[in-house]
Amino acid sequence: MEKQQRSGLYLFEALELRGEYDSRIVTIKNCLVKGSNVSKRGLLWGDSHIKHRPSKDFDVSDERARLRTLEFKRRKLNSAIQKANYETQIEFDGQTMNLLEALDVRKAMKNQLAELNEQVEASAFQTVIYKEDRDIIDGSEISYKESRDALDACRCMFRELNRKLRIASFETQVGFEDE
């Protein structure tokens, strides 16, 4: 059976590749930071009196060129991802929105979930202060059941949005060729 050729990547593949580029860039930058401390004799001084010398196969100029190439590829890939996010539409909560908008909605919902969770925890108990032979009860203005129901509804909507975003990432093509 012959493998079918396709051009470009799916969005989920592009996101994985961008993460890989990011980690490669960090590794090279970390090596170059150490390499920038090399003396004329090729020795690198550490925090103690231990001397370090670059490996024979570590060439600072080659690594800088690799870094520039990776940073260029990452910028191109990121542009392609952003374009795909802008052009791809999904339906959510009775609205049509592109993936960029959906990602913003998901971020806002994540913050809302944290707030609702705090509200549920606060409404689960009343504060009872014993003062001068009587109890002073301080409770939440919103009932526990209302808070819990609102949190559950928000969690379901968040799950639905995440599923739609995931499906879109498996169906959306990104105009970038894999290595």
C-alpha positions in Angstrom: 0.0 0.0 0.0 1.4 3.4 -1.1 1.6 6.2 1.4 -0.4 9.2 0.3 1.5 12.4 -0.1 -0.1 15.6 1.3 1.2 19.1 1.5 1.3 21.0 4.7 0.5 20.0 8.2 -2.7 19.7 10.2 -3.0 22.3 12.9 -2.2 19.8 15.7 1.0 18.8 13.9 2.0 22.4 13.4 1.5 23.1 17.1 3.7 20.1 18.0 6.3 21.2 15.6 6.3 24.8 17.0 6.8 23.3 20.5 9.8 21.3 19.1 11.3 24.4 17.5 10.9 26.3 20.8 12.8 23.6 22.7 15.5 23.4 20.1 15.9 27.2 20.2 16.2 27.1 24.0 18.9 24.4 23.9 21.0 26.3 21.3 20.7 29.6 23.2 21.7 27.9 26.5 24.8 26.4 24.7 25.6 29.8 23.2 25.4 31.6 26.5 28.1 29.2 27.9 30.0 29.6 24.6 30.1 33.4 24.9 32.3 33.1 28.0 35.1 31.3 26.2 38.4 33.0 26.4 41.0 33.4 23.6 42.6 30.2 24.7 39.3 28.4 24.4 38.8 28.1 28.2 35.5 28.9 29.9 35.7 30.0 33.5 32.9 28.7 35.8 31.9 29.8 39.3 34.8 27.9 40.7 38.3 27.4 39.5 37.2 24.7 37.1 38.0 25.4 33.5 35.7 24.4 30.7 36.6 24.0 27.0 34.1 23.8 24.2 33.8 20.3 22.6 35.7 19.8 19.4 32.5 19.5 17.4 30.9 22.6 19.0 31.2 25.6 16.7 29.7 28.8 18.0 29.2 30.3 14.5 27.6 27.1 13.2 25.2 27.1 16.2 24.4 30.8 15.7 23.5 30.0 12.1 21.3 27.0 13.2 19.6 29.3 15.7 18.8 32.0 13.1 17.4 29.3 10.8 15.3 27.8 13.5 14.0 31.2 14.6 13.1 32.0 11.0 11.3 28.7 10.6 9.4 29.2 13.8 8.3 32.7 12.7 7.0 31.3 9.4 5.3 28.4 11.1 3.7 30.7 13.7 2.4 32.9 10.9 0.9 29.9 9.1 -0.7 28.8 12.4 -2.2 32.3 13.0 -3.5 32.4 9.5 -5.2 29.0 9.9 -6.6 30.1 13.2 -8.0 33.2 11.6 -9.5 31.5 8.6 -11.0 28.4 10.4 -14.5 28.9 11.7 -16.3 26.8 14.4 -19.8 27.0 15.9 -20.0 27.4 19.6 -22.8 28.6 21.9 -24.9 29.7 18.9 -22.2 31.8 17.4 -19.8 31.3 14.5 -16.3 32.3 15.4 -12.8 31.8 14.1 -10.3 29.8 16.2 -8.5 32.9 17.5 -11.8 34.1 19.0 -12.5 30.6 20.3 -9.1 30.5 22.0 -9.9 33.9 23.6 -13.3 32.6 24.8 -11.6 29.5 26.2 -9.1 31.6 28.1 -11.9 33.7 29.5 -13.9 30.6 30.5 -10.8 29.2 32.2 -10.7 32.3 34.4 -14.4 32.1 35.0 -14.1 28.5 36.1 -11.5 29.5 38.7 -13.8 32.3 40.0 -16.8 30.0 40.1 -14.8 27.3 41.9 -13.8 29.9 44.6 -17.4 30.9 44.9 -18.5 27.3 45.4 -15.9 26.8 48.1 -16.9 30.0 49.8 -20.6 29.2 49.7 -20.1 25.6 51.1 -19.7 26.8 54.6 -21.0 29.5 56.9 -18.7 31.3 59.3 -20.0 31.1 62.9 -18.5 33.5 65.4 -19.4 32.9 69.1 -19.7 36.3 70.7 -21.3 37.4 73.9 -23.3 34.3 74.4 -24.7 34.2 70.9 -23.7 33.1 67.4 -23.1 35.5 64.6 -23.4 33.7 61.3 -21.8 35.0 58.2 -22.8 33.2 55.0 -22.4 33.6 51.3 -24.9 35.8 49.4 -25.1 33.1 46.8 -26.3 29.6 47.7 -24.1 26.6 47.4 -26.4 24.9 45.0 -26.6 27.9 42.7 -22.8 28.2 42.7 -22.3 24.5 42.1 -24.8 24.5 39.2 -23.2 27.5 37.6 -19.8 25.8 37.9 -21.0 22.6 36.4 -22.7 24.4 33.5 -19.5 26.3 32.8 -17.4 23.1 33.0 -19.7 21.5 30.4 -19.4 24.5 28.1 -15.6 24.5 28.5 -15.5 20.8 27.6 -17.6 21.4 24.6 -15.4 24.2 23.4 -12.2 22.2 23.9 -13.7 19.3 21.9 -14.5 21.6 19.0 -11.1 23.2 19.1 -9.5 19.7 19.1 -11.6 18.5 16.2 -10.7 21.7 14.3 -7.0 21.1 14.9 -7.3 17.6 13.3 -9.2 19.0 10.3 -7.5 22.3 9.6 -4.5 22.4 7.2 -1.7 24.7 7.9 0.3 26.1 4.9 3.7 24.9 6.1 5.9 21.9 5.0 7.2 19.6 7.7 10.9 18.9 7.8 
